[in-house]
Amino acid sequence: MSEQKKDKSQKGFPEVKPGMTIRVHQKIKEKNPKGEEKERVQIFEGMVLGRKHGREKGATITVRKISEGIGVEKIFPLYSPNIVKIEIKKQAKVRQAKLGYLRTYKKRLQEKKASK
């Protein structure tokens, strides 16, 4: 029973941890000049700096990427209906729960070996 509960609360997303490079697919609603609403999916790819509030309904992840030399951070609520899909690209070896030091240092993280 607890596994069924977990599956519903997780919304089918993989376990996201700090140090992971992920792609977040987010629904965006736009209006064109005629006033018609259009919906599209926008992809944001970056590294997870931290996760807050565990498995609560208000759980969020902070994702950071470098776009044209400028750091861009976005905070995504995990259980938002606007989040369509989360893909994991790779996992870095980290020892901290929050990776705030990546904002100031241009440190390259070592990639974790895949466990078989």
MARROTI-62682 format. One record per atom (N, C-alpha, C, O): x negated, y, z negated; atom name; residue number from 1. Coordinates in Angstrom, 2 decimals, padded with zeros to 5 digits. Atoms other than C-alpha are relative to their C-alpha. Layout:
// MARROTI-62682
+---------+---------+---------+-------+-----+
:      px :      py :      pz : atome : num :
+---------+---------+---------+-------+-----+
:       X :       Y :       Z :    CA : NUM :
...
+---------+---------+---------+-------+-----+
***
This chain:
// MARROTI-62682
+---------+---------+---------+-------+-----+
:      px :      py :      pz : atome : num :
+---------+---------+---------+-------+-----+
: -000.81 : -001.20 :  000.00 :     N :   1 :
:  000.00 :  000.00 :  000.00 :    CA :   1 :
: -000.86 :  001.26 :  000.00 :     C :   1 :
: -000.52 :  002.24 :  000.66 :     O :   1 :
:  000.85 : -001.19 :  000.05 :     N :   2 :
: -002.80 :  002.42 : -000.79 :    CA :   2 :
: -000.66 :  000.27 :  001.35 :     C :   2 :
: -000.91 :  001.42 :  001.70 :     O :   2 :
:  000.61 : -000.20 : -001.31 :     N :   3 :
: -004.35 :  001.81 :  002.65 :    CA :   3 :
:  001.00 :  000.66 :  000.95 :     C :   3 :
:  000.61 :  001.50 :  001.76 :     O :   3 :
: -001.00 : -000.63 : -000.84 :     N :   4 :
: -001.07 :  002.71 :  004.36 :    CA :   4 :
:  000.12 :  001.48 : -000.35 :     C :   4 :
:  000.23 :  002.32 :  000.54 :     O :   4 :
: -000.08 : -001.39 :  000.43 :     N :   5 :
: -000.90 :  005.88 :  002.31 :    CA :   5 :
: -001.19 :  000.80 :  000.52 :     C :   5 :
: -001.03 :  001.93 :  000.97 :     O :   5 :
:  001.21 : -000.67 : -000.44 :     N :   6 :
: -004.49 :  006.73 :  003.21 :    CA :   6 :
:  000.05 :  000.30 :  001.50 :     C :   6 :
: -000.33 :  001.38 :  001.95 :     O :   6 :
: -000.08 : -000.19 : -001.44 :     N :   7 :
: -003.87 :  006.22 :  006.93 :    CA :   7 :
:  000.92 :  001.16 :  000.36 :     C :   7 :
:  000.60 :  001.95 :  001.25 :     O :   7 :
: -000.94 : -001.09 : -000.29 :     N :   8 :
: -000.88 :  008.57 :  006.90 :    CA :   8 :
: -000.59 :  001.34 : -000.40 :     C :   8 :
: -000.43 :  002.33 :  000.32 :     O :   8 :
:  000.56 : -001.27 :  000.46 :     N :   9 :
: -002.72 :  011.22 :  004.90 :    CA :   9 :
: -001.19 :  000.42 :  000.84 :     C :   9 :
: -001.45 :  001.61 :  001.01 :     O :   9 :
:  001.18 : -000.32 : -000.80 :     N :  10 :
: -005.83 :  010.99 :  007.08 :    CA :  10 :
:  000.37 :  000.45 :  001.41 :     C :  10 :
: -000.47 :  001.01 :  002.11 :     O :  10 :
: -000.49 : -000.43 : -001.31 :     N :  11 :
: -003.76 :  011.64 :  010.23 :    CA :  11 :
: -000.79 : -000.64 :  001.14 :     C :  11 :
: -000.82 : -000.10 :  002.25 :     O :  11 :
:  000.71 :  000.72 : -001.05 :     N :  12 :
: -005.89 :  009.14 :  012.16 :    CA :  12 :
: -001.36 :  000.58 :  000.33 :     C :  12 :
: -001.96 :  000.17 :  001.33 :     O :  12 :
:  001.30 : -000.58 : -000.26 :     N :  13 :
: -009.08 :  011.23 :  011.97 :    CA :  13 :
: -001.09 : -000.82 : -000.67 :     C :  13 :
: -000.84 : -001.44 : -001.71 :     O :  13 :
:  001.11 :  000.69 :  000.65 :     N :  14 :
: -012.48 :  009.70 :  011.21 :    CA :  14 :
: -000.46 :  000.78 : -001.24 :     C :  14 :
: -000.15 :  001.96 : -001.39 :     O :  14 :
:  000.53 : -000.64 :  001.21 :     N :  15 :
: -014.20 :  010.46 :  007.88 :    CA :  15 :
: -001.06 :  001.01 :  000.41 :     C :  15 :
: -002.07 :  000.64 :  001.03 :     O :  15 :
:  000.90 : -001.08 : -000.39 :     N :  16 :
: -015.95 :  013.81 :  008.35 :    CA :  16 :
: -000.87 :  000.37 : -001.20 :     C :  16 :
: -000.36 :  000.62 : -002.29 :     O :  16 :
:  000.94 : -000.30 :  001.07 :     N :  17 :
: -019.09 :  014.50 :  006.29 :    CA :  17 :
: -000.94 :  001.12 :  000.44 :     C :  17 :
: -001.14 :  001.33 :  001.64 :     O :  17 :
:  000.98 : -001.04 : -000.35 :     N :  18 :
: -021.60 :  017.38 :  006.12 :    CA :  18 :
: -001.18 : -000.61 :  000.75 :     C :  18 :
: -001.62 : -001.72 :  000.45 :     O :  18 :
:  001.11 :  000.48 : -000.82 :     N :  19 :
: -024.39 :  017.04 :  008.68 :    CA :  19 :
:  000.45 : -000.64 :  001.30 :     C :  19 :
: -000.37 : -000.88 :  002.18 :     O :  19 :
: -000.50 :  000.59 : -001.24 :     N :  20 :
: -022.16 :  015.54 :  011.35 :    CA :  20 :
:  000.19 :  001.07 :  001.06 :     C :  20 :
:  000.61 :  002.19 :  000.77 :     O :  20 :
: -000.32 : -000.84 : -001.14 :     N :  21 :
: -021.98 :  017.11 :  014.77 :    CA :  21 :
:  001.30 : -000.54 :  000.57 :     C :  21 :
:  001.38 : -001.70 :  000.98 :     O :  21 :
: -001.33 :  000.45 : -000.41 :     N :  22 :
: -018.32 :  016.99 :  015.77 :    CA :  22 :
:  000.57 :  000.91 :  001.07 :     C :  22 :
:  000.11 :  002.03 :  001.27 :     O :  22 :
: -000.79 : -000.80 : -000.95 :     N :  23 :
: -015.94 :  018.20 :  018.45 :    CA :  23 :
:  001.42 :  000.03 : -000.52 :     C :  23 :
:  002.05 : -001.02 : -000.70 :     O :  23 :
: -001.37 : -000.17 :  000.51 :     N :  24 :
: -012.64 :  019.60 :  017.17 :    CA :  24 :
:  000.87 :  000.50 :  001.15 :     C :  24 :
:  000.58 :  001.54 :  001.75 :     O :  24 :
: -000.95 : -000.38 : -001.04 :     N :  25 :
: -009.77 :  019.74 :  019.67 :    CA :  25 :
:  001.17 :  000.71 : -000.69 :     C :  25 :
:  001.87 :  000.12 : -001.50 :     O :  25 :
: -001.00 : -000.82 :  000.67 :     N :  26 :
: -007.41 :  022.54 :  018.65 :    CA :  26 :
:  000.99 :  000.57 :  001.02 :     C :  26 :
:  000.60 :  001.04 :  002.08 :     O :  26 :
: -001.04 : -000.57 : -000.87 :     N :  27 :
: -004.08 :  023.62 :  020.19 :    CA :  27 :
:  000.02 :  001.51 : -000.17 :     C :  27 :
:  000.01 :  002.02 : -001.30 :     O :  27 :
: -000.05 : -001.46 :  000.00 :     N :  28 :
: -003.97 :  027.32 :  021.13 :    CA :  28 :
:  001.22 :  000.42 :  000.81 :     C :  28 :
:  001.44 : -000.06 :  001.92 :     O :  28 :
: -001.15 : -000.54 : -000.73 :     N :  29 :
: -000.80 :  029.19 :  022.09 :    CA :  29 :
: -000.37 :  001.38 :  000.50 :     C :  29 :
: -000.90 :  002.21 : -000.24 :     O :  29 :
:  000.33 : -001.28 : -000.63 :     N :  30 :
: -001.23 :  032.09 :  024.51 :    CA :  30 :
:  001.22 :  000.53 :  000.73 :     C :  30 :
:  002.10 : -000.23 :  001.14 :     O :  30 :
: -001.05 : -000.64 : -000.81 :     N :  31 :
:  001.06 :  034.58 :  026.22 :    CA :  31 :
: -000.68 :  000.66 :  001.20 :     C :  31 :
: -001.68 :  001.36 :  001.06 :     O :  31 :
:  000.53 : -000.65 : -001.19 :     N :  32 :
:  000.42 :  035.65 :  029.78 :    CA :  32 :
:  000.66 :  001.38 :  000.15 :     C :  32 :
:  001.57 :  001.70 : -000.61 :     O :  32 :
: -000.58 : -001.34 : -000.15 :     N :  33 :
:  001.23 :  039.18 :  031.04 :    CA :  33 :
:  001.52 :  000.03 :  000.20 :     C :  33 :
:  002.17 :  001.03 : -000.11 :     O :  33 :
: -001.45 :  000.06 : -000.19 :     N :  34 :
:  004.76 :  038.06 :  031.94 :    CA :  34 :
:  000.74 : -000.33 : -001.29 :     C :  34 :
:  001.97 : -000.22 : -001.35 :     O :  34 :
: -000.62 :  000.32 :  001.27 :     N :  35 :
:  005.39 :  037.03 :  028.34 :    CA :  35 :
:  000.31 : -001.47 : -000.18 :     C :  35 :
:  000.95 : -001.86 : -001.16 :     O :  35 :
: -000.24 :  001.43 :  000.11 :     N :  36 :
:  005.49 :  033.31 :  028.99 :    CA :  36 :
: -001.05 : -000.62 : -000.91 :     C :  36 :
: -002.24 : -000.28 : -000.82 :     O :  36 :
:  000.95 :  000.66 :  000.90 :     N :  37 :
:  003.93 :  031.13 :  026.30 :    CA :  37 :
: -000.58 : -001.25 :  000.66 :     C :  37 :
:  000.14 : -002.06 :  001.24 :     O :  37 :
:  000.68 :  001.18 : -000.50 :     N :  38 :
:  001.36 :  028.57 :  027.34 :    CA :  38 :
: -000.77 : -000.62 : -001.15 :     C :  38 :
: -001.24 :  000.08 : -002.05 :     O :  38 :
:  000.75 :  000.71 :  001.04 :     N :  39 :
: -000.28 :  025.94 :  025.18 :    CA :  39 :
: -001.14 : -000.76 :  000.67 :     C :  39 :
: -000.95 : -001.44 :  001.67 :     O :  39 :
:  001.15 :  000.73 : -000.52 :     N :  40 :
: -003.77 :  024.59 :  025.79 :    CA :  40 :
: -000.82 : -000.53 : -001.16 :     C :  40 :
: -000.60 : -000.15 : -002.31 :     O :  40 :
:  000.87 :  000.58 :  001.02 :     N :  41 :
: -006.40 :  022.60 :  023.92 :    CA :  41 :
: -001.39 :  000.59 :  000.16 :     C :  41 :
: -001.97 :  000.54 :  001.25 :     O :  41 :
:  001.34 : -000.59 :  000.00 :     N :  42 :
: -009.66 :  024.34 :  023.01 :    CA :  42 :
: -000.92 : -000.89 : -000.83 :     C :  42 :
: -000.54 : -001.37 : -001.89 :     O :  42 :
:  000.95 :  000.87 :  000.70 :     N :  43 :
: -012.76 :  022.37 :  021.98 :    CA :  43 :
: -001.07 :  000.86 : -000.65 :     C :  43 :
: -001.65 :  001.75 : -000.02 :     O :  43 :
:  001.05 : -000.70 :  000.75 :     N :  44 :
: -015.14 :  023.66 :  019.30 :    CA :  44 :
: -000.97 : -001.07 : -000.48 :     C :  44 :
: -000.61 : -001.94 : -001.26 :     O :  44 :
:  001.00 :  001.00 :  000.36 :     N :  45 :
: -018.36 :  021.67 :  018.95 :    CA :  45 :
: -001.06 :  000.64 : -000.88 :     C :  45 :
: -001.62 :  001.68 : -000.53 :     O :  45 :
:  001.01 : -000.53 :  000.90 :     N :  46 :
: -020.71 :  022.22 :  016.03 :    CA :  46 :
: -000.27 : -000.96 : -001.15 :     C :  46 :
:  000.23 : -002.09 : -001.17 :     O :  46 :
:  000.38 :  000.82 :  001.15 :     N :  47 :
: -022.18 :  020.91 :  012.78 :    CA :  47 :
:  000.86 :  000.34 : -001.21 :     C :  47 :
:  001.15 :  001.50 : -001.46 :     O :  47 :
: -000.80 : -000.18 :  001.21 :     N :  48 :
: -020.13 :  020.41 :  009.63 :    CA :  48 :
: -000.92 :  000.47 : -001.12 :     C :  48 :
: -001.87 : -000.22 : -001.48 :     O :  48 :
:  000.78 : -000.53 :  001.11 :     N :  49 :
: -021.54 :  022.60 :  006.85 :    CA :  49 :
:  000.53 : -000.49 : -001.34 :     C :  49 :
: -000.23 : -000.67 : -002.28 :     O :  49 :
: -000.58 :  000.45 :  001.26 :     N :  50 :
: -019.13 :  021.45 :  004.17 :    CA :  50 :
:  001.45 : -000.39 :  000.16 :     C :  50 :
:  002.10 : -000.10 :  001.16 :     O :  50 :
: -001.40 :  000.42 :  000.05 :     N :  51 :
: -015.81 :  019.99 :  003.25 :    CA :  51 :
:  000.53 :  000.39 : -001.36 :     C :  51 :
: -000.15 :  000.21 : -002.37 :     O :  51 :
: -000.59 : -000.41 :  001.27 :     N :  52 :
: -013.47 :  021.32 :  000.58 :    CA :  52 :
:  001.31 : -000.71 : -000.23 :     C :  52 :
:  002.04 : -001.01 :  000.71 :     O :  52 :
: -001.28 :  000.53 :  000.48 :     N :  53 :
: -010.58 :  019.80 : -001.37 :    CA :  53 :
:  000.26 : -001.45 :  000.40 :     C :  53 :
:  001.42 : -001.88 :  000.45 :     O :  53 :
: -000.11 :  001.45 : -000.18 :     N :  54 :
: -011.26 :  016.15 : -000.51 :    CA :  54 :
:  001.12 : -000.47 :  000.89 :     C :  54 :
:  001.12 : -000.21 :  002.09 :     O :  54 :
: -001.11 :  000.58 : -000.77 :     N :  55 :
: -008.07 :  014.38 :  000.56 :    CA :  55 :
:  001.32 :  000.73 : -000.24 :     C :  55 :
:  002.38 :  000.21 :  000.10 :     O :  55 :
: -001.23 : -000.76 :  000.24 :     N :  56 :
: -005.58 :  017.05 : -000.51 :    CA :  56 :
:  000.60 :  000.49 :  001.31 :     C :  56 :
: -000.03 :  000.40 :  002.37 :     O :  56 :
: -000.65 : -000.54 : -001.20 :     N :  57 :
: -003.12 :  018.60 :  001.91 :    CA :  57 :
: -000.72 :  001.25 :  000.49 :     C :  57 :
: -000.67 :  001.56 :  001.68 :     O :  57 :
:  000.69 : -001.24 : -000.37 :     N :  58 :
: -005.17 :  021.80 :  001.88 :    CA :  58 :
: -001.47 : -000.19 :  000.32 :     C :  58 :
: -002.23 :  000.77 :  000.29 :     O :  58 :
:  001.41 :  000.29 : -000.29 :     N :  59 :
: -008.47 :  020.09 :  002.81 :    CA :  59 :
: -000.46 :  000.74 :  001.25 :     C :  59 :
:  000.26 :  000.82 :  002.24 :     O :  59 :
:  000.56 : -000.74 : -001.13 :     N :  60 :
: -010.72 :  022.10 :  005.13 :    CA :  60 :
: -001.44 : -000.45 :  000.25 :     C :  60 :
: -002.11 : -000.96 : -000.64 :     O :  60 :
:  001.41 :  000.19 : -000.33 :     N :  61 :
: -014.03 :  021.68 :  006.95 :    CA :  61 :
: -000.50 :  001.28 :  000.64 :     C :  61 :
:  000.23 :  001.97 :  001.35 :     O :  61 :
:  000.65 : -001.16 : -000.61 :     N :  62 :
: -016.44 :  024.43 :  007.94 :    CA :  62 :
: -000.94 : -000.52 :  001.07 :     C :  62 :
: -001.81 : -001.34 :  000.80 :     O :  62 :
:  000.80 :  000.44 : -001.13 :     N :  63 :
: -018.01 :  023.95 :  011.37 :    CA :  63 :
: -000.75 :  001.21 :  000.56 :     C :  63 :
: -000.17 :  002.27 :  000.75 :     O :  63 :
:  000.84 : -001.10 : -000.49 :     N :  64 :
: -020.90 :  026.08 :  012.69 :    CA :  64 :
: -000.67 : -000.41 :  001.31 :     C :  64 :
: -001.15 : -001.54 :  001.46 :     O :  64 :
:  000.74 :  000.21 : -001.24 :     N :  65 :
: -022.34 :  026.40 :  016.17 :    CA :  65 :
: -000.72 :  001.29 :  000.37 :     C :  65 :
: -000.38 :  002.36 : -000.13 :     O :  65 :
:  000.72 : -001.17 : -000.51 :     N :  66 :
: -024.76 :  028.75 :  017.91 :    CA :  66 :
:  000.48 :  000.24 :  001.42 :     C :  66 :
:  000.32 : -000.61 :  002.30 :     O :  66 :
: -000.53 : -000.34 : -001.31 :     N :  67 :
: -023.15 :  030.50 :  020.87 :    CA :  67 :
: -000.72 :  001.24 :  000.51 :     C :  67 :
: -000.56 :  002.34 : -000.04 :     O :  67 :
:  000.78 : -001.09 : -000.61 :     N :  68 :
: -025.44 :  032.66 :  023.04 :    CA :  68 :
: -000.87 :  000.71 : -001.04 :     C :  68 :
: -000.97 :  001.93 : -001.04 :     O :  68 :
:  000.91 : -000.56 :  000.99 :     N :  69 :
: -027.84 :  033.15 :  020.14 :    CA :  69 :
:  000.67 :  000.54 : -001.26 :     C :  69 :
: -000.02 :  001.03 : -002.15 :     O :  69 :
: -000.74 : -000.53 :  001.16 :     N :  70 :
: -025.13 :  034.15 :  017.65 :    CA :  70 :
:  000.69 : -001.18 : -000.69 :     C :  70 :
:  001.33 : -002.00 : -000.03 :     O :  70 :
: -000.64 :  001.06 :  000.76 :     N :  71 :
: -023.92 :  031.84 :  014.88 :    CA :  71 :
:  001.49 :  000.26 : -000.14 :     C :  71 :
:  001.90 :  001.36 : -000.51 :     O :  71 :
: -001.45 : -000.10 :  000.10 :     N :  72 :
: -020.18 :  031.19 :  014.93 :    CA :  72 :
:  000.49 : -001.10 : -000.94 :     C :  72 :
:  000.16 : -002.28 : -000.75 :     O :  72 :
: -000.55 :  000.97 :  000.93 :     N :  73 :
: -018.36 :  029.49 :  012.05 :    CA :  73 :
:  001.52 :  000.04 :  000.06 :     C :  73 :
:  002.12 :  001.10 :  000.21 :     O :  73 :
: -001.46 :  000.10 :  000.04 :     N :  74 :
: -014.79 :  028.26 :  011.96 :    CA :  74 :
:  000.37 : -000.93 : -001.13 :     C :  74 :
: -000.31 : -001.93 : -001.38 :     O :  74 :
: -000.53 :  000.85 :  001.07 :     N :  75 :
: -012.82 :  026.82 :  009.08 :    CA :  75 :
:  001.27 : -000.65 :  000.52 :     C :  75 :
:  002.22 :  000.04 :  000.89 :     O :  75 :
: -001.14 :  000.74 : -000.52 :     N :  76 :
: -010.41 :  024.11 :  010.16 :    CA :  76 :
:  000.74 : -000.70 : -001.13 :     C :  76 :
:  000.13 : -001.46 : -001.88 :     O :  76 :
: -000.79 :  000.82 :  000.93 :     N :  77 :
: -007.56 :  022.84 :  007.94 :    CA :  77 :
:  000.19 : -001.38 :  000.64 :     C :  77 :
:  000.69 : -001.48 :  001.76 :     O :  77 :
: -000.02 :  001.34 : -000.58 :     N :  78 :
: -007.73 :  019.07 :  008.45 :    CA :  78 :
:  001.40 : -000.50 :  000.34 :     C :  78 :
:  001.58 : -001.22 :  001.32 :     O :  78 :
: -001.34 :  000.54 : -000.19 :     N :  79 :
: -004.01 :  018.41 :  008.18 :    CA :  79 :
:  000.92 :  000.95 :  000.74 :     C :  79 :
:  002.14 :  000.84 :  000.65 :     O :  79 :
: -000.78 : -000.93 : -000.79 :     N :  80 :
: -002.88 :  021.23 :  010.45 :    CA :  80 :
:  000.56 : -000.71 :  001.24 :     C :  80 :
: -000.13 : -001.54 :  001.83 :     O :  80 :
: -000.53 :  000.62 : -001.23 :     N :  81 :
: -000.57 :  020.21 :  013.31 :    CA :  81 :
: -000.70 :  000.51 :  001.26 :     C :  81 :
: -000.53 : -000.06 :  002.33 :     O :  81 :
:  000.73 : -000.54 : -001.15 :     N :  82 :
: -002.78 :  022.33 :  015.59 :    CA :  82 :
: -001.27 : -000.76 :  000.32 :     C :  82 :
: -001.82 : -000.61 :  001.41 :     O :  82 :
:  001.19 :  000.80 : -000.25 :     N :  83 :
: -005.73 :  019.95 :  015.24 :    CA :  83 :
:  000.44 : -001.29 :  000.68 :     C :  83 :
:  001.14 : -002.11 :  000.09 :     O :  83 :
: -000.44 :  001.14 : -000.78 :     N :  84 :
: -005.26 :  017.36 :  017.96 :    CA :  84 :
: -000.89 : -001.21 : -000.25 :     C :  84 :
: -000.41 : -002.32 : -000.48 :     O :  84 :
:  000.93 :  001.12 :  000.07 :     N :  85 :
: -008.41 :  015.25 :  017.69 :    CA :  85 :
: -001.33 :  000.49 : -000.54 :     C :  85 :
: -001.71 :  001.64 : -000.32 :     O :  85 :
:  001.36 : -000.27 :  000.46 :     N :  86 :
: -011.81 :  015.14 :  015.98 :    CA :  86 :
: -000.89 : -001.14 :  000.48 :     C :  86 :
: -000.63 : -002.30 :  000.17 :     O :  86 :
:  000.95 :  000.99 : -000.50 :     N :  87 :
: -014.70 :  013.36 :  017.73 :    CA :  87 :
: -001.33 :  000.19 : -000.71 :     C :  87 :
: -001.78 :  001.32 : -000.89 :     O :  87 :
:  001.32 : -000.08 :  000.62 :     N :  88 :
: -017.97 :  012.53 :  015.99 :    CA :  88 :
: -001.04 : -000.27 :  001.08 :     C :  88 :
: -000.99 : -001.28 :  001.78 :     O :  88 :
:  001.07 :  000.15 : -000.98 :     N :  89 :
: -021.04 :  013.04 :  018.19 :    CA :  89 :
: -001.23 : -000.64 : -000.62 :     C :  89 :
: -001.74 : -001.63 : -000.08 :     O :  89 :
:  001.14 :  000.59 :  000.68 :     N :  90 :
: -023.90 :  012.34 :  015.77 :    CA :  90 :
:  000.01 :  000.37 : -001.47 :     C :  90 :
:  000.73 :  001.26 : -001.90 :     O :  90 :
:  000.08 : -000.20 :  001.45 :     N :  91 :
: -024.80 :  012.20 :  012.08 :    CA :  91 :
: -001.45 :  000.30 : -000.37 :     C :  91 :
: -002.35 : -000.46 : -000.03 :     O :  91 :
:  001.34 : -000.36 :  000.45 :     N :  92 :
: -027.81 :  013.97 :  010.56 :    CA :  92 :
: -000.19 : -000.49 : -001.43 :     C :  92 :
:  000.77 : -000.69 : -002.17 :     O :  92 :
:  000.32 :  000.45 :  001.36 :     N :  93 :
: -029.58 :  012.83 :  007.41 :    CA :  93 :
: -000.06 :  001.23 : -000.90 :     C :  93 :
: -000.93 :  002.08 : -000.73 :     O :  93 :
: -000.05 : -001.13 :  000.92 :     N :  94 :
: -028.67 :  015.29 :  004.64 :    CA :  94 :
:  000.08 : -000.50 : -001.43 :     C :  94 :
:  000.49 : -001.63 : -001.68 :     O :  94 :
:  000.00 :  000.38 :  001.41 :     N :  95 :
: -028.99 :  015.28 :  000.85 :    CA :  95 :
:  000.91 :  000.89 : -000.83 :     C :  95 :
:  000.99 :  000.74 : -002.05 :     O :  95 :
: -000.85 : -000.92 :  000.73 :     N :  96 :
: -026.55 :  018.03 : -000.06 :    CA :  96 :
:  001.42 : -000.06 :  000.53 :     C :  96 :
:  001.65 : -000.45 :  001.68 :     O :  96 :
: -001.40 :  000.02 : -000.39 :     N :  97 :
: -022.79 :  018.34 :  000.01 :    CA :  97 :
:  000.38 :  001.23 :  000.82 :     C :  97 :
:  001.27 :  001.17 :  001.66 :     O :  97 :
: -000.26 : -001.24 : -000.75 :     N :  98 :
: -022.82 :  021.94 :  001.32 :    CA :  98 :
: -001.32 :  000.43 :  000.64 :     C :  98 :
: -002.34 :  000.54 : -000.03 :     O :  98 :
:  001.22 : -000.31 : -000.75 :     N :  99 :
: -025.32 :  022.93 :  004.01 :    CA :  99 :
: -000.10 :  001.49 :  000.32 :     C :  99 :
: -000.35 :  001.85 :  001.47 :     O :  99 :
:  000.04 : -001.43 : -000.21 :     N : 100 :
: -025.27 :  026.70 :  003.55 :    CA : 100 :
: -001.36 :  000.50 :  000.44 :     C : 100 :
: -001.45 :  001.57 :  001.05 :     O : 100 :
:  001.34 : -000.43 : -000.37 :     N : 101 :
: -029.04 :  026.90 :  004.06 :    CA : 101 :
: -000.21 :  000.02 :  001.51 :     C : 101 :
: -001.15 :  000.64 :  001.99 :     O : 101 :
:  000.13 : -000.01 : -001.46 :     N : 102 :
: -028.53 :  026.27 :  007.78 :    CA : 102 :
:  000.36 :  001.36 :  000.59 :     C : 102 :
:  000.03 :  001.65 :  001.74 :     O : 102 :
: -000.35 : -001.34 : -000.48 :     N : 103 :
: -027.14 :  029.82 :  008.06 :    CA : 103 :
: -001.24 :  000.87 :  000.13 :     C : 103 :
: -001.33 :  001.70 :  001.03 :     O : 103 :
:  001.17 : -000.87 :  000.01 :     N : 104 :
: -030.51 :  031.39 :  007.28 :    CA : 104 :
: -001.23 : -000.64 :  000.61 :     C : 104 :
: -002.06 :  000.05 :  001.22 :     O : 104 :
:  001.18 :  000.68 : -000.54 :     N : 105 :
: -033.07 :  028.76 :  008.29 :    CA : 105 :
:  000.36 : -000.70 :  001.30 :     C : 105 :
:  001.44 : -001.26 :  001.45 :     O : 105 :
: -000.20 :  000.74 : -001.25 :     N : 106 :
: -033.46 :  027.38 :  011.77 :    CA : 106 :
: -000.68 : -001.35 : -000.17 :     C : 106 :
: -001.70 : -001.64 :  000.45 :     O : 106 :
:  000.56 :  001.30 :  000.30 :     N : 107 :
: -034.10 :  023.93 :  010.46 :    CA : 107 :
:  000.68 : -001.06 :  000.85 :     C : 107 :
:  001.90 : -001.08 :  001.01 :     O : 107 :
: -000.54 :  001.10 : -000.80 :     N : 108 :
: -033.69 :  020.91 :  012.64 :    CA : 108 :
:  000.12 : -001.22 : -000.90 :     C : 108 :
: -000.85 : -001.64 : -001.53 :     O : 108 :
: -000.25 :  001.13 :  000.86 :     N : 109 :
: -032.13 :  018.00 :  010.81 :    CA : 109 :
: -000.32 : -001.32 :  000.70 :     C : 109 :
: -000.11 : -001.47 :  001.91 :     O : 109 :
:  000.35 :  001.31 : -000.54 :     N : 110 :
: -033.29 :  014.44 :  011.28 :    CA : 110 :
:  001.27 : -000.82 :  000.17 :     C : 110 :
:  002.14 : -000.85 : -000.70 :     O : 110 :
: -001.20 :  000.79 : -000.27 :     N : 111 :
: -030.73 :  012.15 :  012.86 :    CA : 111 :
: -000.08 : -001.34 : -000.74 :     C : 111 :
: -001.13 : -001.96 : -000.83 :     O : 111 :
: -000.09 :  001.25 :  000.75 :     N : 112 :
: -029.58 :  009.16 :  010.84 :    CA : 112 :
:  000.02 : -001.16 :  000.98 :     C : 112 :
:  000.56 : -001.05 :  002.07 :     O : 112 :
: -000.05 :  001.20 : -000.83 :     N : 113 :
: -030.11 :  005.69 :  012.25 :    CA : 113 :
:  001.38 : -000.64 : -000.14 :     C : 113 :
:  001.97 : -000.64 : -001.21 :     O : 113 :
: -001.32 :  000.64 :  000.01 :     N : 114 :
: -026.93 :  003.87 :  013.18 :    CA : 114 :
: -000.08 : -001.31 : -000.76 :     C : 114 :
: -000.95 : -002.14 : -000.51 :     O : 114 :
: -000.04 :  001.24 :  000.77 :     N : 115 :
: -026.05 :  001.14 :  010.72 :    CA : 115 :
:  000.80 : -001.05 :  000.75 :     C : 115 :
:  001.87 : -000.76 :  001.29 :     O : 115 :
: -000.67 :  001.07 : -000.76 :     N : 116 :
: -025.11 : -002.20 :  012.28 :    CA : 116 :
:  000.75 : -000.91 : -000.91 :     C : 116 :
:  001.38 : -001.86 : -000.44 :     O : 116 :
+---------+---------+---------+-------+-----+
***
